[in-house]
Amino acid sequence: MRFDKKSMSRWSAALAAVLASQGCGKAVSNENIPKAADELTTDDVTDESVKARQAKWEELAAALGIGTNRATTSADLVTQLGTPSTYLTTNAAQLPALMSTLTTQYAAKANQARCAAVDSVTFWKNAYDSTGTAVAAKVYLMKYKLQTDTAGTAEENVRSGLFVVPDAGTGNARLIAYGHGGDSGLSYTEIAANFGALQASNVIVAPAFPSEAVCNANTGDNKACDAEGNLADGVGTSLPYDNDADDLLGMYDCVVRAFAGSDGGNYNLSAADGYASRLKTHGAGAFSSRPISVLAGASRGGLVSLVAAGRMGAHLAAGAGTGALGTAYGSPSFFSCSVNFAGPVGPTVGKARIYFELLVKGTIENSAFINLPGIRKLKDLFNDYIAGEVTADVAKMRAVQRDVTLTSPLIAAALQNWKTYAGSTQNALLQSRRGRMLWLHGDADTVVPVTDTQLQYNTLAGMTATQVGYVSGQLTGTSTMPGVNVTARIFSGANHFDSVYYTATGTYPDSYVSSTSITGASASLDANSTPGVDGFLNSTAQLNSTVSDTLTSWLASSTYGCTF
Amino acid sequence: MTNFGKRPSAWKQLGAAVCISGIAGVAFSVQAMAQEKAQPSERPAPYAMSPESTTLPEKVLRARIPYISATSSGAAYDIDGKKIDGGLSANVVASGLAIEYGISDKMSFGMLIPYVVKNDLGMNAENFRNQRGYQLSKRNFYVSASSLMMKQGICSNLSACWALIDTGYAFPYDTTVQLTTGEGLTVPAGVPLNQGVYHLITNASKPGAGETGMGDIDLGLKYRWLNEGPMGHAVSLVLHTPTGKYEDVPLAHRATGRGILEVGLRSSFDYKLGEDFIAGWQHTIDYAVGKGKIKRTQLLKNTELDDVQDEAADGSFADGYANDNKFDRPGVRNSGFIDVKTSFGRFSSVLNPLGAKVRYGYDYDSAVRVEEREDAVSNGFRGATERSSMRTLGLGLVFDGFQLENRVPVRVTWDIDSPIGGSNKAVAAVRNSVITELYYKF
């Protein structure tokens, strides 16, 4: 074998063929390149699960008549979030039907908010205020049971709560049913901080709420429930805000019965503990012996107290047409006033609608909103809707019964000056008997935006005859509704009222709902506007007042406060 | 034993041109491949086996013309060393000229001028998501978006925000996210951020026409100090000069150089295994000297350098990086190979010109580190502050004209090297190399 030029040429050709077989020279190109990020639109969304969740959210939003939280600019979103459900605006004609459905639901479970029995009442300690200074009142632990059916059968669970009774006084103590903030249990320190010296002149009733404990804390925040153990363990299952309201109304009912000696004689507070005639009663009318009662709450508890007020409004509306109070609700509670410490407005309006969207989409777990009280349990309530097991209409009602704006007609009818109620022959709803509300909020609130109070106020103040048609339609012989006097106090520079006992929060700047962007019709109203509410929104007068000062003066005020 | 000096006229003949229709390599390593083929000097062996430690005889000039093709159809290695389909296909051709001269029988001087002939890279966007670079870019975007979400109160910490984004979170209104380059990307309301980031990164990484032309020129000096019995050893000093394109090349176009001066120390050892085999081990340690200049590329238009001025009043930048920066390559680059060569002359004297080898190659490359920051980034700069490595297994054939009866002073080698392992390698290319060597004695 020789290697000459000819053979070298053959070898070279063979070599080239081998190289070609290795794929040499294969052209390359770009494939599947998506469109540029800055050209994307919602039409380009490819994730089927994302689209499915978005569809579920949009379906529910449509059922509720609310926006879907999609806007071009931040300002547009603020406007959208500040716009309540169309049930309160363009679709107001349908609001009465919605309220009717809600009333029926409430009536079906009314007994669950009634006291079945007081199990025990135990003195715990003497009262004090936020600084630890003694207050002339005593703190009791009450254990009680609620009814399970219309026959009044007592449940198995033994619930717990605290109530504070003044050491002295005759006929001057209002009965305040207080819904606590947070969802880590009830701490007396919260009551001491919010009511202070008022404990010496008011009976305060505070349930722990389902599944939550009464904390053994003496000082500090309510996280001490973990550090110092429980005074009473929690029972039951939480259905956020809804069966919290059962507890609030039910324990209130138990205390009323105990004071009245109508709990079977076991815990006749009037006789056994020297508390006879301690409560301030209406003193006249059909309910002359009933205490003047206040629904109150802080933060989450504020929402609970308004949910409870809605229940009472539903009751009054249901009974108003026939004049037979209590027909559907057994033995209802009757409140005259309401105090709301920085309570949220509910899921359908304001920044809460952002977290409601995440909740309905099943993605709220990783958001900061998951730490808001009750949200974890509320999330579970919508799992069946997410899974397609219930309709949007069913899910809608779950949202409605937890929303202050959509239940505004009922809330506005809930509070009455019962002194002038003549009895079953008289219409239950009269404008002359309108009750009183006090809302307190800090404009630097990082947990519940101050705009929630503004939205509540705007909704109540902006109601028209059509919107309150369900309630007013029950009236006999008049086209007016009772309404309510509202005093809203915005504290300049104040953070969340319960911030001392609620720490697991992120920062909620007002980039979505700014305090200046949602003011609407929040100016003062004429004292006798009909229908609607009376009241004023004052953001400057209380700059140098404490919450306790404001509450004290409001309770004593016969003009807008809880003195009749 | 050597054939040098016997047919000087033939040494002046040019060797036959070698036809190769395709080459490739990854654009990023074009010049590295060329350098690898430019080992300073080899002395023709008796039977087409050239020991690694040999130097050229005194006054002998050798010209080598490498022609290298590197091709890949998506093969890559992730940071953990797992082989993946990284969505990048390459077709790169490099050539050049290597000149060596025997200063003495023990010392040679060499110079390599690499030239990138073709620099094509294609991307399959869907598979590109497997790349380390994609993940780093995605992380950068998530950090930017998360920062905004935390300010809005949507989530309270990075991990929660990331988890929320992964579930398809979308901004409720058209929101502009400032990217690490200072550019602003407006994400429309309702578009999931985890989809937006896919569109952003794949477009930011979309390859364009690759740069061609001269790469980094290498200069080397090799000294053989041991040649006793079966063993030989030489040391080389190699200087990699940053003459290739680098600083002003946007990411889409890919550079032809490494952008920084590197000094290498090379050890070349060989051991004869009887008359028929030679084992060799060559190892090079390269150390980057000083700093190179580097410019950031726009993310929204990766064919352009970043000219967004996002410097704050206090001189700081959103992500701590200016657009024009300096970089270094901390640590050293370790590369080399172990091979065993043989000649087919053992079978028949007519096969004397033919030889073969099997080779295991490795390259543990240093990383680009911008502004001496240790965080792994991929924010418009080339490199990601993370080292990469590649291991290959190759076969080679050699035709040695010196072994012909009429002693043609040409030698042609063909090697094919396939990746067998690596880490953090965006493209793992199969490399075909044909090197034509011509000799001349003065």
Boltz contact constraints between the chains, C-beta under 6 A:
constraints:
  - contact:
      token1: [A, 1]
      token2: [B, 350]
      max_distance: 6.0
  - contact:
      token1: [A, 3]
      token2: [B, 404]
      max_distance: 6.0
  - contact:
      token1: [A, 8]
      token2: [B, 16]
      max_distance: 6.0
  - contact:
      token1: [A, 12]
      token2: [B, 16]
      max_distance: 6.0
  - contact:
      token1: [A, 16]
      token2: [B, 19]
      max_distance: 6.0
  - contact:
      token1: [A, 19]
      token2: [B, 20]
      max_distance: 6.0
  - contact:
      token1: [A, 19]
      token2: [B, 432]
      max_distance: 6.0
  - contact:
      token1: [A, 20]
      token2: [B, 21]
      max_distance: 6.0
  - contact:
      token1: [A, 22]
      token2: [B, 432]
      max_distance: 6.0
  - contact:
      token1: [A, 23]
      token2: [B, 71]
      max_distance: 6.0
  - contact:
      token1: [A, 24]
      token2: [B, 21]
      max_distance: 6.0
  - contact:
      token1: [A, 24]
      token2: [B, 22]
      max_distance: 6.0
  - contact:
      token1: [A, 24]
      token2: [B, 69]
      max_distance: 6.0
  - contact:
      token1: [A, 25]
      token2: [B, 21]
      max_distance: 6.0
  - contact:
      token1: [A, 25]
      token2: [B, 22]
      max_distance: 6.0
  - contact:
      token1: [A, 26]
      token2: [B, 91]
      max_distance: 6.0
  - contact:
      token1: [A, 28]
      token2: [B, 89]
      max_distance: 6.0
  - contact:
      token1: [A, 28]
      token2: [B, 91]
      max_distance: 6.0
  - contact:
      token1: [A, 28]
      token2: [B, 120]
      max_distance: 6.0
  - contact:
      token1: [A, 28]
      token2: [B, 122]
      max_distance: 6.0
  - contact:
      token1: [A, 29]
      token2: [B, 122]
      max_distance: 6.0
  - contact:
      token1: [A, 30]
      token2: [B, 122]
      max_distance: 6.0
  - contact:
      token1: [A, 30]
      token2: [B, 123]
      max_distance: 6.0
  - contact:
      token1: [A, 30]
      token2: [B, 206]
      max_distance: 6.0
  - contact:
      token1: [A, 31]
      token2: [B, 124]
      max_distance: 6.0
  - contact:
      token1: [A, 32]
      token2: [B, 124]
      max_distance: 6.0
  - contact:
      token1: [A, 32]
      token2: [B, 125]
      max_distance: 6.0
  - contact:
      token1: [A, 32]
      token2: [B, 126]
      max_distance: 6.0
  - contact:
      token1: [A, 33]
      token2: [B, 125]
      max_distance: 6.0
  - contact:
      token1: [A, 33]
      token2: [B, 206]
      max_distance: 6.0
  - contact:
      token1: [A, 34]
      token2: [B, 199]
      max_distance: 6.0
  - contact:
      token1: [A, 36]
      token2: [B, 203]
      max_distance: 6.0
  - contact:
      token1: [A, 37]
      token2: [B, 185]
      max_distance: 6.0
  - contact:
      token1: [A, 37]
      token2: [B, 196]
      max_distance: 6.0
  - contact:
      token1: [A, 37]
      token2: [B, 199]
      max_distance: 6.0
  - contact:
      token1: [A, 37]
      token2: [B, 200]
      max_distance: 6.0
  - contact:
      token1: [A, 40]
      token2: [B, 188]
      max_distance: 6.0
  - contact:
      token1: [A, 40]
      token2: [B, 191]
      max_distance: 6.0
  - contact:
      token1: [A, 40]
      token2: [B, 199]
      max_distance: 6.0
  - contact:
      token1: [A, 41]
      token2: [B, 188]
      max_distance: 6.0
  - contact:
      token1: [A, 42]
      token2: [B, 190]
      max_distance: 6.0
  - contact:
      token1: [A, 47]
      token2: [B, 168]
      max_distance: 6.0
  - contact:
      token1: [A, 50]
      token2: [B, 168]
      max_distance: 6.0
  - contact:
      token1: [A, 50]
      token2: [B, 192]
      max_distance: 6.0
  - contact:
      token1: [A, 69]
      token2: [B, 172]
      max_distance: 6.0
  - contact:
      token1: [A, 70]
      token2: [B, 189]
      max_distance: 6.0
  - contact:
      token1: [A, 70]
      token2: [B, 190]
      max_distance: 6.0
  - contact:
      token1: [A, 71]
      token2: [B, 173]
      max_distance: 6.0
  - contact:
      token1: [A, 72]
      token2: [B, 174]
      max_distance: 6.0
  - contact:
      token1: [A, 73]
      token2: [B, 173]
      max_distance: 6.0
  - contact:
      token1: [A, 74]
      token2: [B, 173]
      max_distance: 6.0
  - contact:
      token1: [A, 77]
      token2: [B, 172]
      max_distance: 6.0
  - contact:
      token1: [A, 77]
      token2: [B, 173]
      max_distance: 6.0
  - contact:
      token1: [A, 363]
      token2: [B, 167]
      max_distance: 6.0
  - contact:
      token1: [A, 366]
      token2: [B, 160]
      max_distance: 6.0
  - contact:
      token1: [A, 366]
      token2: [B, 163]
      max_distance: 6.0
  - contact:
      token1: [A, 366]
      token2: [B, 164]
      max_distance: 6.0
  - contact:
      token1: [A, 367]
      token2: [B, 154]
      max_distance: 6.0
  - contact:
      token1: [A, 367]
      token2: [B, 155]
      max_distance: 6.0
  - contact:
      token1: [A, 367]
      token2: [B, 164]
      max_distance: 6.0
  - contact:
      token1: [A, 368]
      token2: [B, 153]
      max_distance: 6.0
  - contact:
      token1: [A, 368]
      token2: [B, 155]
      max_distance: 6.0
  - contact:
      token1: [A, 368]
      token2: [B, 156]
      max_distance: 6.0
  - contact:
      token1: [A, 506]
      token2: [B, 153]
      max_distance: 6.0
  - contact:
      token1: [A, 506]
      token2: [B, 156]
      max_distance: 6.0
  - contact:
      token1: [A, 507]
      token2: [B, 153]
      max_distance: 6.0
  - contact:
      token1: [A, 508]
      token2: [B, 153]
      max_distance: 6.0
  - contact:
      token1: [A, 511]
      token2: [B, 152]
      max_distance: 6.0
